[in-house]
């Protein structure tokens, strides 16, 4: 079964309710320009759900501090170098590097990162580094040339999640759910998430 990350969480009560669902990762965005920005890691207690921090071109020292505060996964969503990814990975956390895909995307950009990260995350290309709620053309993934496993992000919703599950690619290991499952930025609609998880489980 695909791993599930729910990203952009802000509200403590909403987080506590989310923690009761069968998900694998919970994401907190430490990018000040995001409407889902949080300045600290909310208090959560779970042995099964991994705390994930999303950063955009942050200094290594900033990432180090958040890892020291309890992050288990770091998602780098800006123009971070392979060297920075390597340094983050040395902190002992699972490391993801996000890329915004579009029809003219050059897969060769990924090659220097292959030994620097655990996973790629493929999102919709945007100026605001994700959170657009827009879907990119998933057929682009047919040309993905590397063995590195990846998560799929960008506009996944109840309307298209079944279609995402039809992608026949063993390198696709998880889905990143965010804006299409919100009542407002940072506040998730738990009932919508339950429906999504049921669709995934029934596949």
Beta strands, then each sheet from edge to edge (+ up, - down):
strand 1: 3-6
strand 2: 25-29
strand 3: 50-55
strand 4: 73-76
strand 5: 94-101
strand 6: 119-124
strand 7: 150-152
strand 8: 172-177
strand 9: 182-184
strand 10: 187-188
sheet 1: 1+ 2+ 3+ 4+ 5+ 6+ 7+ 8+ 1+
sheet 2: 9+ 10-
end
